[in-house]
Amino acid sequence: MTILRHGDRGQDVRTLQNRLNDRLKAGLDATGLFDDATEAAVRTFQRGAGLVDDGIVGTKTQAALTGVGTTLLLGAGNLAAAAQRLGLPLATVYAVNEVESAGAGFLANGKPKILFERHQMYRQLCTPRSPDDDAAELKRHADELVALSPSLINPTPGGYAGGTAEHQRLAQARMIDDTAALESTSWGAFQIMGYHATRLGYESVQDFAAAMASGEPAQFDAFVRFIEADPALLKALKARKWADFAKSYNGPAYARNLYDVKLERAYARHTEAMGEKAA
């Protein structure tokens, strides 16, 4: 499904304008150009539908335009609450959500987006969890499991299946060790790893996984907790040092993927759209 945004042209934009006219009586000229008036109408529709009013027509907005429900989806109120909680301009939170989220936190079948990491499973199985644990014995057992299930437990990354098949991999791994498997999975729109669960204030990784399956607002809350737990991340956001934030959050490949540039541009666009609210 094509993502539409300001400046785009073509038949998809014309179809969007006609749908907005039908749903909102927006009075748009169906020119096929995603202009300022079209973006304003998109934001109005998104607010009314309980979505994040970012002016970008992605899969969630397109689905809502056809009547699909938005109960599990992230809304503008969630972002406003996060901005207040973190002490950040609203435009900063909108920019980070736009650039750092995976677009949607759930698959078409209603399950949360996940990615199971077999190398993390190996690491978690090797990690002592109590004073009585013998690190050498844990490693020996993990190595035995590598020989039996290399696609699920392995010192090297890989074995990804993608989409719903990742849930099958996770289910198999949970039969080996439930906690280690959940810890070795990244969850939701922001792909927060399960091994962060207790550090972020969840009672257990099982509690964290249940929250990630409850809706995008809970997934976004985990992302906010992640920022709160890392003073350097929050400091970079408050100073709008996009490269510092992107390097810390996305890793050394941030520059190649232009995360800092995307964040800066998104912030500027949302600041202009919000006016005084982003000051």
C-alpha positions as YAML, in Angstrom:
chain: A
units: angstrom
residues:
- id: 1
  name: MET
  ca: [0.00, 0.00, 0.00]
- id: 2
  name: THR
  ca: [1.50, 3.35, -1.07]
- id: 3
  name: ILE
  ca: [2.18, 5.92, 1.66]
- id: 4
  name: LEU
  ca: [1.02, 9.37, 0.62]
- id: 5
  name: ARG
  ca: [2.35, 12.68, 1.92]
- id: 6
  name: HIS
  ca: [2.64, 16.36, 1.09]
- id: 7
  name: GLY
  ca: [4.02, 16.95, -2.41]
- id: 8
  name: ASP
  ca: [2.95, 13.60, -3.88]
- id: 9
  name: ARG
  ca: [1.04, 13.51, -7.16]
- id: 10
  name: GLY
  ca: [-1.05, 10.97, -9.02]
- id: 11
  name: GLN
  ca: [-4.22, 8.92, -9.11]
- id: 12
  name: ASP
  ca: [-3.78, 7.66, -5.53]
- id: 13
  name: VAL
  ca: [-3.82, 11.25, -4.30]
- id: 14
  name: ARG
  ca: [-6.91, 11.99, -6.39]
- id: 15
  name: THR
  ca: [-8.64, 8.96, -4.85]
- id: 16
  name: LEU
  ca: [-7.64, 10.20, -1.39]
- id: 17
  name: GLN
  ca: [-9.07, 13.65, -2.09]
- id: 18
  name: ASN
  ca: [-12.36, 12.16, -3.25]
- id: 19
  name: ARG
  ca: [-12.58, 10.00, -0.11]
- id: 20
  name: LEU
  ca: [-11.88, 13.00, 2.11]
- id: 21
  name: ASN
  ca: [-14.61, 14.90, 0.30]
- id: 22
  name: ASP
  ca: [-17.02, 12.01, 0.87]
- id: 23
  name: ARG
  ca: [-16.12, 11.55, 4.56]
- id: 24
  name: LEU
  ca: [-15.55, 15.17, 5.61]
- id: 25
  name: LYS
  ca: [-17.23, 17.27, 2.96]
- id: 26
  name: ALA
  ca: [-13.74, 18.74, 2.72]
- id: 27
  name: GLY
  ca: [-14.40, 20.61, -0.53]
- id: 28
  name: LEU
  ca: [-11.05, 19.62, -2.01]
- id: 29
  name: ASP
  ca: [-10.35, 19.95, -5.71]
- id: 30
  name: ALA
  ca: [-9.42, 16.45, -6.88]
- id: 31
  name: THR
  ca: [-6.27, 17.64, -8.64]
- id: 32
  name: GLY
  ca: [-4.07, 14.66, -7.76]
- id: 33
  name: LEU
  ca: [-1.63, 16.99, -5.94]
- id: 34
  name: PHE
  ca: [-1.16, 16.44, -2.19]
- id: 35
  name: ASP
  ca: [-1.16, 20.16, -1.33]
- id: 36
  name: ASP
  ca: [-1.58, 22.13, 1.89]
- id: 37
  name: ALA
  ca: [-5.37, 21.87, 1.80]
- id: 38
  name: THR
  ca: [-5.20, 18.10, 1.38]
- id: 39
  name: GLU
  ca: [-2.79, 17.75, 4.29]
- id: 40
  name: ALA
  ca: [-5.04, 19.89, 6.49]
- id: 41
  name: ALA
  ca: [-8.02, 17.69, 5.58]
- id: 42
  name: VAL
  ca: [-6.00, 14.54, 6.32]
- id: 43
  name: ARG
  ca: [-5.08, 15.87, 9.76]
- id: 44
  name: THR
  ca: [-8.71, 16.74, 10.46]
- id: 45
  name: PHE
  ca: [-9.81, 13.24, 9.46]
- id: 46
  name: GLN
  ca: [-7.07, 11.62, 11.54]
- id: 47
  name: ARG
  ca: [-8.06, 13.58, 14.65]
- id: 48
  name: GLY
  ca: [-11.68, 12.62, 14.20]
- id: 49
  name: ALA
  ca: [-10.75, 8.96, 13.75]
- id: 50
  name: GLY
  ca: [-8.61, 8.92, 16.91]
- id: 51
  name: LEU
  ca: [-5.35, 8.55, 14.98]
- id: 52
  name: VAL
  ca: [-2.10, 10.46, 15.21]
- id: 53
  name: ASP
  ca: [-2.74, 13.58, 13.13]
- id: 54
  name: ASP
  ca: [0.60, 13.64, 11.33]
- id: 55
  name: GLY
  ca: [-0.76, 14.44, 7.88]
- id: 56
  name: ILE
  ca: [0.75, 11.27, 6.40]
- id: 57
  name: VAL
  ca: [-1.60, 8.77, 4.80]
- id: 58
  name: GLY
  ca: [-0.17, 5.39, 5.72]
- id: 59
  name: THR
  ca: [-1.85, 2.03, 6.09]
- id: 60
  name: LYS
  ca: [-3.75, 2.99, 9.24]
- id: 61
  name: THR
  ca: [-5.23, 6.17, 7.81]
- id: 62
  name: GLN
  ca: [-6.09, 4.44, 4.54]
- id: 63
  name: ALA
  ca: [-7.82, 1.66, 6.45]
- id: 64
  name: ALA
  ca: [-9.74, 4.16, 8.59]
- id: 65
  name: LEU
  ca: [-10.91, 5.95, 5.44]
- id: 66
  name: THR
  ca: [-12.54, 2.69, 4.36]
- id: 67
  name: GLY
  ca: [-14.25, 2.23, 7.72]
- id: 68
  name: VAL
  ca: [-11.81, -0.07, 9.55]
- id: 69
  name: GLY
  ca: [-11.86, 0.43, 13.33]
- id: 70
  name: THR
  ca: [-9.02, 2.18, 15.18]
- id: 71
  name: THR
  ca: [-9.48, 0.86, 18.71]
- id: 72
  name: LEU
  ca: [-5.99, -0.65, 19.07]
- id: 73
  name: LEU
  ca: [-4.18, 2.21, 17.34]
- id: 74
  name: LEU
  ca: [-2.04, 5.03, 18.66]
- id: 75
  name: GLY
  ca: [-3.80, 8.37, 18.92]
- id: 76
  name: ALA
  ca: [-2.88, 12.04, 19.13]
- id: 77
  name: GLY
  ca: [-3.75, 12.08, 22.83]
- id: 78
  name: ASN
  ca: [-1.07, 9.47, 23.53]
- id: 79
  name: LEU
  ca: [1.57, 11.66, 21.90]
- id: 80
  name: ALA
  ca: [0.39, 14.78, 23.72]
- id: 81
  name: ALA
  ca: [0.59, 12.97, 27.07]
- id: 82
  name: ALA
  ca: [4.10, 11.74, 26.24]
- id: 83
  name: ALA
  ca: [5.25, 15.24, 25.32]
- id: 84
  name: GLN
  ca: [4.08, 16.52, 28.70]
- id: 85
  name: ARG
  ca: [5.57, 13.56, 30.54]
- id: 86
  name: LEU
  ca: [8.98, 13.92, 28.88]
- id: 87
  name: GLY
  ca: [9.02, 17.72, 28.86]
- id: 88
  name: LEU
  ca: [9.37, 17.87, 25.08]
- id: 89
  name: PRO
  ca: [7.74, 19.98, 22.36]
- id: 90
  name: LEU
  ca: [4.84, 18.12, 20.80]
- id: 91
  name: ALA
  ca: [6.54, 18.38, 17.39]
- id: 92
  name: THR
  ca: [9.54, 16.46, 18.75]
- id: 93
  name: VAL
  ca: [7.36, 13.58, 19.89]
- id: 94
  name: TYR
  ca: [5.52, 13.56, 16.54]
- id: 95
  name: ALA
  ca: [8.84, 13.48, 14.69]
- id: 96
  name: VAL
  ca: [10.25, 10.62, 16.75]
- id: 97
  name: ASN
  ca: [7.03, 8.63, 16.39]
- id: 98
  name: GLU
  ca: [7.03, 9.19, 12.63]
- id: 99
  name: VAL
  ca: [10.65, 8.19, 12.05]
- id: 100
  name: GLU
  ca: [11.30, 5.54, 14.69]
- id: 101
  name: SER
  ca: [8.09, 3.53, 14.60]
- id: 102
  name: ALA
  ca: [7.54, 0.64, 12.23]
- id: 103
  name: GLY
  ca: [4.36, 2.33, 11.02]
- id: 104
  name: ALA
  ca: [2.03, -0.14, 12.67]
- id: 105
  name: GLY
  ca: [2.38, -2.25, 15.77]
- id: 106
  name: PHE
  ca: [0.19, -5.16, 14.65]
- id: 107
  name: LEU
  ca: [0.04, -7.64, 11.82]
- id: 108
  name: ALA
  ca: [-3.04, -8.16, 9.68]
- id: 109
  name: ASN
  ca: [-4.05, -11.14, 11.85]
- id: 110
  name: GLY
  ca: [-4.17, -8.94, 14.98]
- id: 111
  name: LYS
  ca: [-0.96, -10.17, 16.56]
- id: 112
  name: PRO
  ca: [1.74, -7.69, 17.57]
- id: 113
  name: LYS
  ca: [4.69, -7.22, 15.23]
- id: 114
  name: ILE
  ca: [7.68, -9.10, 16.58]
- id: 115
  name: LEU
  ca: [11.12, -10.26, 15.55]
- id: 116
  name: PHE
  ca: [12.65, -13.23, 17.34]
- id: 117
  name: GLU
  ca: [16.44, -12.99, 17.72]
- id: 118
  name: ARG
  ca: [18.11, -16.40, 18.00]
- id: 119
  name: HIS
  ca: [21.46, -14.90, 19.05]
- id: 120
  name: GLN
  ca: [19.72, -13.15, 21.94]
- id: 121
  name: MET
  ca: [18.11, -16.45, 22.92]
- id: 122
  name: TYR
  ca: [21.57, -17.97, 23.13]
- id: 123
  name: ARG
  ca: [22.81, -15.01, 25.18]
- id: 124
  name: GLN
  ca: [19.87, -15.12, 27.58]
- id: 125
  name: LEU
  ca: [20.28, -18.85, 28.13]
- id: 126
  name: CYS
  ca: [23.95, -18.28, 28.95]
- id: 127
  name: THR
  ca: [23.20, -15.50, 31.44]
- id: 128
  name: PRO
  ca: [23.19, -16.45, 35.16]
- id: 129
  name: ARG
  ca: [19.95, -15.39, 36.87]
- id: 130
  name: SER
  ca: [20.77, -16.29, 40.46]
- id: 131
  name: PRO
  ca: [23.90, -16.65, 42.62]
- id: 132
  name: ASP
  ca: [23.58, -20.44, 42.37]
- id: 133
  name: ASP
  ca: [23.76, -20.48, 38.56]
- id: 134
  name: ASP
  ca: [26.97, -21.89, 37.08]
- id: 135
  name: ALA
  ca: [27.88, -19.80, 34.01]
- id: 136
  name: ALA
  ca: [29.95, -22.60, 32.50]
- id: 137
  name: GLU
  ca: [27.11, -25.09, 32.90]
- id: 138
  name: LEU
  ca: [24.61, -22.67, 31.40]
- id: 139
  name: LYS
  ca: [26.84, -22.19, 28.38]
- id: 140
  name: ARG
  ca: [27.35, -25.93, 27.99]
- id: 141
  name: HIS
  ca: [23.59, -26.47, 28.01]
- id: 142
  name: ALA
  ca: [23.03, -23.60, 25.55]
- id: 143
  name: ASP
  ca: [25.61, -25.08, 23.19]
- id: 144
  name: GLU
  ca: [23.78, -28.41, 23.33]
- id: 145
  name: LEU
  ca: [20.57, -26.63, 22.37]
- id: 146
  name: VAL
  ca: [22.35, -24.92, 19.46]
- id: 147
  name: ALA
  ca: [23.12, -28.34, 18.05]
- id: 148
  name: LEU
  ca: [19.48, -29.39, 18.42]
- id: 149
  name: SER
  ca: [17.73, -26.16, 17.32]
- id: 150
  name: PRO
  ca: [20.16, -23.88, 15.46]
- id: 151
  name: SER
  ca: [17.34, -21.84, 13.91]
- id: 152
  name: LEU
  ca: [16.10, -20.88, 17.38]
- id: 153
  name: ILE
  ca: [19.31, -20.77, 19.45]
- id: 154
  name: ASN
  ca: [22.54, -19.65, 17.87]
- id: 155
  name: PRO
  ca: [25.50, -17.40, 18.74]
- id: 156
  name: THR
  ca: [25.09, -15.64, 15.37]
- id: 157
  name: PRO
  ca: [22.07, -13.59, 14.21]
- id: 158
  name: GLY
  ca: [19.83, -14.88, 11.44]
- id: 159
  name: GLY
  ca: [17.10, -17.38, 10.74]
- id: 160
  name: TYR
  ca: [14.43, -14.70, 10.40]
- id: 161
  name: ALA
  ca: [11.13, -15.74, 8.85]
- id: 162
  name: GLY
  ca: [9.25, -12.44, 9.01]
- id: 163
  name: GLY
  ca: [5.60, -11.58, 9.58]
- id: 164
  name: THR
  ca: [3.36, -14.15, 11.23]
- id: 165
  name: ALA
  ca: [6.07, -16.81, 10.95]
- id: 166
  name: GLU
  ca: [8.02, -14.97, 13.66]
- id: 167
  name: HIS
  ca: [5.24, -15.90, 16.08]
- id: 168
  name: GLN
  ca: [5.73, -19.54, 15.16]
- id: 169
  name: ARG
  ca: [9.45, -19.24, 15.90]
- id: 170
  name: LEU
  ca: [8.67, -17.55, 19.22]
- id: 171
  name: ALA
  ca: [6.15, -20.23, 20.18]
- id: 172
  name: GLN
  ca: [8.77, -22.93, 19.55]
- id: 173
  name: ALA
  ca: [11.38, -21.04, 21.54]
- id: 174
  name: ARG
  ca: [8.97, -20.54, 24.46]
- id: 175
  name: MET
  ca: [8.68, -24.31, 24.75]
- id: 176
  name: ILE
  ca: [12.41, -24.38, 25.45]
- id: 177
  name: ASP
  ca: [12.50, -21.45, 27.89]
- id: 178
  name: ASP
  ca: [9.55, -19.07, 28.16]
- id: 179
  name: THR
  ca: [11.34, -16.17, 29.80]
- id: 180
  name: ALA
  ca: [14.44, -16.31, 27.61]
- id: 181
  name: ALA
  ca: [12.31, -16.51, 24.46]
- id: 182
  name: LEU
  ca: [10.19, -13.47, 25.36]
- id: 183
  name: GLU
  ca: [13.33, -11.55, 26.33]
- id: 184
  name: SER
  ca: [14.88, -12.40, 22.96]
- id: 185
  name: THR
  ca: [12.05, -10.84, 20.97]
- id: 186
  name: SER
  ca: [11.58, -7.26, 19.85]
- id: 187
  name: TRP
  ca: [8.00, -6.06, 20.17]
- id: 188
  name: GLY
  ca: [5.56, -3.71, 18.54]
- id: 189
  name: ALA
  ca: [5.85, -0.54, 16.50]
- id: 190
  name: PHE
  ca: [9.05, 0.51, 18.24]
- id: 191
  name: GLN
  ca: [10.63, -2.97, 18.42]
- id: 192
  name: ILE
  ca: [11.59, -2.78, 22.10]
- id: 193
  name: MET
  ca: [13.51, -5.88, 23.14]
- id: 194
  name: GLY
  ca: [11.92, -8.01, 25.83]
- id: 195
  name: TYR
  ca: [15.10, -8.13, 27.90]
- id: 196
  name: HIS
  ca: [14.50, -4.45, 28.80]
- id: 197
  name: ALA
  ca: [11.19, -5.31, 30.52]
- id: 198
  name: THR
  ca: [12.11, -5.12, 34.19]
- id: 199
  name: ARG
  ca: [14.46, -2.16, 33.65]
- id: 200
  name: LEU
  ca: [11.50, -0.31, 32.15]
- id: 201
  name: GLY
  ca: [9.31, -1.02, 35.18]
- id: 202
  name: TYR
  ca: [7.33, -4.07, 34.07]
- id: 203
  name: GLU
  ca: [6.80, -6.76, 36.68]
- id: 204
  name: SER
  ca: [8.11, -9.44, 34.33]
- id: 205
  name: VAL
  ca: [8.80, -10.02, 30.65]
- id: 206
  name: GLN
  ca: [5.51, -11.94, 30.52]
- id: 207
  name: ASP
  ca: [3.74, -8.81, 31.79]
- id: 208
  name: PHE
  ca: [5.60, -6.76, 29.16]
- id: 209
  name: ALA
  ca: [4.59, -9.14, 26.35]
- id: 210
  name: ALA
  ca: [0.95, -9.00, 27.41]
- id: 211
  name: ALA
  ca: [1.08, -5.20, 27.34]
- id: 212
  name: MET
  ca: [2.62, -5.21, 23.85]
- id: 213
  name: ALA
  ca: [-0.30, -7.35, 22.64]
- id: 214
  name: SER
  ca: [-2.91, -5.00, 24.15]
- id: 215
  name: GLY
  ca: [-2.57, -2.11, 21.69]
- id: 216
  name: GLU
  ca: [-0.30, 0.49, 20.16]
- id: 217
  name: PRO
  ca: [-0.74, 2.91, 23.09]
- id: 218
  name: ALA
  ca: [0.95, 0.36, 25.36]
- id: 219
  name: GLN
  ca: [3.70, -0.15, 22.78]
- id: 220
  name: PHE
  ca: [4.26, 3.61, 22.66]
- id: 221
  name: ASP
  ca: [4.32, 3.72, 26.46]
- id: 222
  name: ALA
  ca: [7.17, 1.19, 26.40]
- id: 223
  name: PHE
  ca: [9.04, 3.47, 24.00]
- id: 224
  name: VAL
  ca: [8.49, 6.44, 26.32]
- id: 225
  name: ARG
  ca: [9.75, 4.39, 29.26]
- id: 226
  name: PHE
  ca: [12.81, 3.46, 27.19]
- id: 227
  name: ILE
  ca: [13.61, 7.14, 26.64]
- id: 228
  name: GLU
  ca: [12.97, 7.97, 30.30]
- id: 229
  name: ALA
  ca: [15.37, 5.22, 31.36]
- id: 230
  name: ASP
  ca: [18.22, 6.64, 29.25]
- id: 231
  name: PRO
  ca: [19.15, 10.20, 30.33]
- id: 232
  name: ALA
  ca: [21.42, 10.63, 27.28]
- id: 233
  name: LEU
  ca: [18.53, 9.88, 24.89]
- id: 234
  name: LEU
  ca: [16.22, 12.32, 26.62]
- id: 235
  name: LYS
  ca: [18.93, 15.00, 26.79]
- id: 236
  name: ALA
  ca: [19.58, 14.64, 23.04]
- id: 237
  name: LEU
  ca: [15.88, 15.03, 22.27]
- id: 238
  name: LYS
  ca: [15.51, 18.08, 24.49]
- id: 239
  name: ALA
  ca: [18.49, 19.71, 22.74]
- id: 240
  name: ARG
  ca: [17.25, 18.51, 19.34]
- id: 241
  name: LYS
  ca: [20.61, 16.88, 18.69]
- id: 242
  name: TRP
  ca: [19.15, 14.49, 16.16]
- id: 243
  name: ALA
  ca: [22.43, 12.75, 15.28]
- id: 244
  name: ASP
  ca: [23.17, 12.03, 18.95]
- id: 245
  name: PHE
  ca: [19.69, 10.59, 19.47]
- id: 246
  name: ALA
  ca: [19.77, 8.55, 16.25]
- id: 247
  name: LYS
  ca: [23.22, 7.13, 16.95]
- id: 248
  name: SER
  ca: [22.21, 6.05, 20.44]
- id: 249
  name: TYR
  ca: [18.82, 4.62, 19.48]
- id: 250
  name: ASN
  ca: [19.48, 3.23, 15.99]
- id: 251
  name: GLY
  ca: [23.15, 2.30, 16.28]
- id: 252
  name: PRO
  ca: [26.14, 3.19, 14.09]
- id: 253
  name: ALA
  ca: [24.18, 2.67, 10.85]
- id: 254
  name: TYR
  ca: [21.99, 5.69, 11.65]
- id: 255
  name: ALA
  ca: [23.85, 7.99, 9.24]
- id: 256
  name: ARG
  ca: [23.62, 5.59, 6.31]
- id: 257
  name: ASN
  ca: [19.87, 5.37, 6.86]
- id: 258
  name: LEU
  ca: [19.58, 9.16, 7.35]
- id: 259
  name: TYR
  ca: [17.68, 8.83, 10.62]
- id: 260
  name: ASP
  ca: [19.01, 12.16, 11.88]
- id: 261
  name: VAL
  ca: [18.05, 13.94, 8.67]
- id: 262
  name: LYS
  ca: [14.58, 12.37, 8.71]
- id: 263
  name: LEU
  ca: [14.07, 13.42, 12.34]
- id: 264
  name: GLU
  ca: [15.13, 17.01, 11.66]
- id: 265
  name: ARG
  ca: [12.86, 17.30, 8.63]
- id: 266
  name: ALA
  ca: [9.90, 15.73, 10.41]
- id: 267
  name: TYR
  ca: [10.37, 18.08, 13.37]
- id: 268
  name: ALA
  ca: [10.43, 21.12, 11.07]
- id: 269
  name: ARG
  ca: [7.28, 19.97, 9.26]
- id: 270
  name: HIS
  ca: [5.34, 19.29, 12.45]
- id: 271
  name: THR
  ca: [6.53, 22.52, 14.05]
- id: 272
  name: GLU
  ca: [5.18, 24.47, 11.07]
- id: 273
  name: ALA
  ca: [1.88, 22.58, 11.12]
- id: 274
  name: MET
  ca: [1.40, 23.00, 14.89]
- id: 275
  name: GLY
  ca: [2.54, 26.57, 15.24]
- id: 276
  name: GLU
  ca: [2.63, 27.72, 18.84]
- id: 277
  name: LYS
  ca: [1.93, 24.22, 20.22]
- id: 278
  name: ALA
  ca: [5.44, 23.11, 19.19]
- id: 279
  name: ALA
  ca: [7.27, 26.06, 20.75]
...
